[in-house]
């Protein structure tokens, strides 16, 4: 597969990878980075290191000054990225640099206001042209997600929706039906980095019962191999963000980050 390709056999790189993992019963590992953090030009190099360490896909957070779902660690990284002068065109340029040498699935995660300011149709078209595979807009409810669905799907992108422990059963099924790529299971009723009490087994069992279309990936509050293994026990994989950003903020070098990611990868592969 050439790095510039956006789709594989009619589906995104992300969907193809997760489907392959499902067939092999392999747990998936997604990692979150804030674009332009800690430096404006950091993202492509960090993505390459994380991919080599065992990440299956990367979420790239688009910095925004008024986030709703982000906890303090990611909020501070977004503020720093904005101080670094990061813009949407620069994010797309970073994606192109990644695509020059990598086919790792890339998902943009961000908020609607900057997209509307950029121009929604233009944004999704430019994202697809750069080599993005999917989009997560965490504050967009099911009913509003339809406004972008035709543009996103028509460009071969996955629109990934979220469910939480407070989501009713009938709504779980409806959100699963509308989501593409995977279903993002928010493990706790809080912001990113929130520490939940134990593994949300009851919630994930309920999601598994009512959501049959997409792989289930769990995020929020996962920070180490044990937590990843517990969360993956009733799901198809995990997404880690705040714990990674915290390590970057503390000055972990590439080797230290890679060793940490590999420890999580090994824990998932041992299941």
PyMOL commands that set and color helices and strands:
alter all, ss='L'
color gray80, all
select helices_A, chain A and resi 13-24+43-53+72-83+88-99+112-118+120-130+142-154+169-178+201-210+225-232+242-249+254-269
alter helices_A, ss='H'
color red, helices_A
select strands_A, chain A and resi 7-8+11-12+28-34+57-61+105-109+134-136+158-160+162-164+183-186+216-219+237-240
alter strands_A, ss='S'
color yellow, strands_A
deselect
rebuild
show_as cartoon
